[in-house]
């Protein structure tokens, strides 16, 4: 390896990462630097519809009574794994707060929460942990999650960022996550997370709901969980994002004056009547999403791990698993040259 590294640097390579796997599947990973030095990479995970530790999962031999009951189902490795993973939750509203509450109870050790909004009165019917007094005090949604984690006293490290998903400030934090939950209702945030998952090989578990009351009084309630990892199709292929709405959201955020002017002229979407939301449905979809995370670490759903796409039709009492036709021209998952490519200029190959 040392000779190989020297040759590589002589040929002008800027860095070398070596991976050596022996017949017993022992693995060594080293990062070589131009000065001839090397650094051991302590933790190696295999990422796909299953998330597996190949190296570096430290086993906690201490008695953990709090998480004993779930270890009885999945084995103690499960508690060790969730304790050492870094999980991002983007969006801290109805579904995001429920996802965070579940991750805290599962024993996840490190949670990053990103949301730019403060709590409003109309959120209290579905945001877990939120109080009436928080609205007066203009508590941020991320601080609500941090407080929830502190009050359980179960020890997760929670990092919060009051920003929107795609902001420059949150990039490095998101890049350091092992798994990211997309619990945002903004389309531009979803488009960003979709690209981030593809470029950085970070499993994305995205969730969403659509509820509608028809004029005759009957209701439709759709809940959706989509998991995007190598081998699965991306959110764009499933058509869960609207690029026109994303463009309108970006305009509203970056140039509110123009947005409102265009809105008056009915050239942009958004605003209008708020969509309906009921806590039982939002929380159930959060459970569906966190169960995909559990499936990535265990085999409870079978050896395939996470399900690519599940739509729960609450009103029809069924689950559907639609698969879109293959699109090799997809601007995200069709670009195989950037799969797992990590840092590129410009970031995520998005100009501007
Ligand atoms: Zn795609």
Boltz pocket constraint, residues with backbone or C-beta under 6 A from the ligand:
constraints:
  - pocket:
      binder: B
      contacts: [[A, 233], [A, 234], [A, 235], [A, 236], [A, 237], [A, 327], [A, 330], [A, 331], [A, 332], [A, 333], [A, 334]]
      max_distance: 6.0
